[in-house]
Amino acid sequence: MNRIVFPIVALSLALSSGAAFAQSLPLPAPSPHGTVTQTVGITDITVDYSSPGLKGRKVFGTLVPYAQIWRAGANAATKVTFGTDVTVADKPVAAGTYSLFFIPTAKAWTVVLNKNKDAQNQNYDDKLDALRFEAKPEKAPKRERLAYIFSNTADDSTRIDMEWDELRVSIPVKVDTARNTAAAIQAHVDGNWRPLAAAARYYMDAGKDNAKATELVDASLALKPTWFALWTKAQILSNGGNFKAAYPLAEKAYELGKADANFFWKADVEKALAEWKLKI
């Protein structure tokens, strides 16, 4: 029995060791992986692809047949990721990751963005196309390996160029940088009111330092007048006995709070309004 089991175990160990060695051994890939990213305004655009080589072959019309869908690279799907909503060839495209395809012909190419980011030639479904447009191929300096390049980049536009052999196909992209920047600024402002209001409550509740609490809550309200900050300021004023100034702030906090599903101090505000009204 031992003479039979030992060779099997030894063979198993040899095979597993060989597999581990093969997995850890770096070797040149026939179509190496590449990524290229360009920031346009505040929007990142990335192309993720594998780069086949010419290797003395005729590519377009032969290796890459005309009038057939082509995954725009090798190995895994070629992917394009847009960090914000953009327009591609003057057509709107939502932020996200898409698989990129071409349908080449001798005179014109169809560029395709597909919502299945992992789509390949064999499982491509045109019902999931997010965009199609026609592009004219251009003459380009000869390239042994397929490459994606960003060119003519400005604050609100860029161009994705696919170059291989002596051919270039371009994908024009526009970005609404002014709108994206305004939205980012507003999000920053909207996010910063919260820690200031929370800090104001800390000073009010823990140390009863109304002066510091007032400074912080006023800074929060300058960024965004929320029910939370208004209610905090109303409480600060009431702590100082100024119910006349506190009451209208509590009223405003109550009106804003009713529109918020997370108005967790609703009962406290209602109680304060009833009590403060009698003290004015």
Secondary structure in CASP SS format (residue, H / E / C, confidence):
PFRMAT SS
TARGET T0000
AUTHOR 0000-0000-0000
METHOD secondary structure of the structure
MODEL  1
M C 1.00
N H 1.00
R H 1.00
I H 1.00
V H 1.00
F H 1.00
P H 1.00
I H 1.00
V H 1.00
A H 1.00
L H 1.00
S H 1.00
L H 1.00
A H 1.00
L H 1.00
S H 1.00
S H 1.00
G H 1.00
A H 1.00
A H 1.00
F H 1.00
A H 1.00
Q H 1.00
S H 1.00
L C 1.00
P C 1.00
L C 1.00
P C 1.00
A C 1.00
P C 1.00
S C 1.00
P C 1.00
H E 1.00
G E 1.00
T E 1.00
V E 1.00
T E 1.00
Q E 1.00
T E 1.00
V E 1.00
G C 1.00
I C 1.00
T E 1.00
D E 1.00
I E 1.00
T E 1.00
V E 1.00
D E 1.00
Y E 1.00
S E 1.00
S C 1.00
P C 1.00
G E 1.00
L C 1.00
K C 1.00
G C 1.00
R C 1.00
K C 1.00
V C 1.00
F E 1.00
G C 1.00
T C 1.00
L C 1.00
V E 1.00
P C 1.00
Y C 1.00
A C 1.00
Q C 1.00
I C 1.00
W E 1.00
R C 1.00
A C 1.00
G C 1.00
A C 1.00
N C 1.00
A C 1.00
A C 1.00
T C 1.00
K E 1.00
V E 1.00
T E 1.00
F E 1.00
G C 1.00
T C 1.00
D C 1.00
V E 1.00
T E 1.00
V E 1.00
A C 1.00
D C 1.00
K E 1.00
P E 1.00
V E 1.00
A C 1.00
A C 1.00
G E 1.00
T E 1.00
Y E 1.00
S E 1.00
L E 1.00
F E 1.00
F E 1.00
I E 1.00
P C 1.00
T C 1.00
A C 1.00
K C 1.00
A C 1.00
W E 1.00
T E 1.00
V E 1.00
V E 1.00
L E 1.00
N E 1.00
K C 1.00
N C 1.00
K C 1.00
D C 1.00
A C 1.00
Q C 1.00
N H 1.00
Q H 1.00
N H 1.00
Y C 1.00
D C 1.00
D H 1.00
K H 1.00
L H 1.00
D E 1.00
A E 1.00
L E 1.00
R E 1.00
F E 1.00
E E 1.00
A E 1.00
K C 1.00
P C 1.00
E E 1.00
K E 1.00
A E 1.00
P E 1.00
K E 1.00
R E 1.00
E E 1.00
R E 1.00
L E 1.00
A E 1.00
Y E 1.00
I E 1.00
F E 1.00
S E 1.00
N C 1.00
T C 1.00
A C 1.00
D C 1.00
D C 1.00
S E 1.00
T E 1.00
R E 1.00
I E 1.00
D E 1.00
M E 1.00
E E 1.00
W E 1.00
D E 1.00
E E 1.00
L E 1.00
R E 1.00
V E 1.00
S E 1.00
I E 1.00
P E 1.00
V E 1.00
K E 1.00
V E 1.00
D C 1.00
T H 1.00
A H 1.00
R H 1.00
N H 1.00
T H 1.00
A H 1.00
A H 1.00
A H 1.00
I H 1.00
Q H 1.00
A H 1.00
H H 1.00
V H 1.00
D H 1.00
G H 1.00
N H 1.00
W H 1.00
R H 1.00
P H 1.00
L H 1.00
A H 1.00
A H 1.00
A H 1.00
A H 1.00
R H 1.00
Y H 1.00
Y H 1.00
M H 1.00
D H 1.00
A H 1.00
G H 1.00
K C 1.00
D C 1.00
N H 1.00
A H 1.00
K H 1.00
A H 1.00
T H 1.00
E H 1.00
L H 1.00
V H 1.00
D H 1.00
A H 1.00
S H 1.00
L H 1.00
A H 1.00
L H 1.00
K C 1.00
P C 1.00
T C 1.00
W H 1.00
F H 1.00
A H 1.00
L H 1.00
W H 1.00
T H 1.00
K H 1.00
A H 1.00
Q H 1.00
I H 1.00
L H 1.00
S H 1.00
N H 1.00
G C 1.00
G C 1.00
N C 1.00
F H 1.00
K H 1.00
A H 1.00
A H 1.00
Y H 1.00
P H 1.00
L H 1.00
A H 1.00
E H 1.00
K H 1.00
A H 1.00
Y H 1.00
E H 1.00
L H 1.00
G H 1.00
K C 1.00
A C 1.00
D C 1.00
A C 1.00
N C 1.00
F C 1.00
F C 1.00
W C 1.00
K H 1.00
A H 1.00
D H 1.00
V H 1.00
E H 1.00
K H 1.00
A H 1.00
L H 1.00
A H 1.00
E H 1.00
W H 1.00
K H 1.00
L H 1.00
K H 1.00
I C 1.00
END
